[in-house]
Amino acid sequence: MAKKPSARAEFVLFDVLYEDGSRRSNRKVPSGLLGGLDGDEPARVVIEQQDLEIAEKSGQPPLRIKSLQRVGAKK
């Protein structure tokens, strides 16, 4: 029997490096927001919003993002 076509990935995972040197891995960003002329730049906005929500819940200030890299992307 033939395989069914697989569904397109709903999320793209990113590793985030913060200015204080800390790193968070596998941060999810909806794949529909990425691509086009802006490339991965919309991911920064989404992750900053996630960080803001986390900071509000934890009572600590949000960290500033130094760089983003897709999980599995070559350096």
C-alpha positions in Angstrom: 0.0 0.0 0.0 1.2 3.5 -0.8 2.1 5.8 2.1 0.0 8.8 2.8 1.7 12.1 2.2 3.0 13.4 5.5 1.5 16.6 6.9 3.6 19.7 6.7 5.4 20.6 10.0 3.3 22.9 12.1 6.3 24.3 14.0 9.9 25.2 13.5 12.3 24.8 16.4 14.9 27.4 17.3 17.8 27.5 19.7 18.0 30.9 21.4 21.2 32.5 22.7 20.6 35.4 25.2 22.9 38.3 25.9 23.7 37.0 29.4 25.2 33.8 27.7 22.3 31.5 28.6 20.7 29.3 25.9 17.2 27.8 25.4 16.7 25.0 23.0 13.8 23.9 20.9 11.6 27.0 21.2 8.5 26.5 18.9 7.5 29.0 16.3 4.5 28.4 14.0 5.9 27.6 10.5 3.3 29.7 8.8 4.9 32.9 10.1 8.3 32.1 8.6 9.7 32.5 5.1 9.1 35.2 2.6 11.1 38.3 2.5 11.6 38.5 6.3 13.0 35.0 6.5 13.3 33.9 10.2 13.0 37.5 11.6 9.3 36.9 12.6 10.6 34.1 14.9 12.4 36.7 17.0 9.1 38.6 17.6 7.2 35.4 18.6 10.0 34.2 20.9 10.2 37.7 22.5 6.5 37.5 23.2 6.8 34.0 24.7 9.7 35.3 26.9 7.5 38.2 28.0 4.7 35.9 29.1 7.2 33.6 30.9 8.8 36.6 32.7 5.4 37.9 33.8 4.6 34.5 35.3 8.0 34.1 37.0 8.3 37.7 38.2 11.7 38.2 36.6 12.6 40.6 33.8 12.7 39.1 30.3 16.2 38.4 28.8 17.4 40.1 25.6 17.9 37.8 22.6 21.4 37.8 21.2 20.8 35.3 18.3 18.5 32.7 16.9 19.3 29.6 15.0 17.0 26.9 13.6 17.5 23.5 15.2 19.4 21.4 12.7 20.6 24.3 10.6 24.3 24.3 9.6 26.4 27.0 11.1 
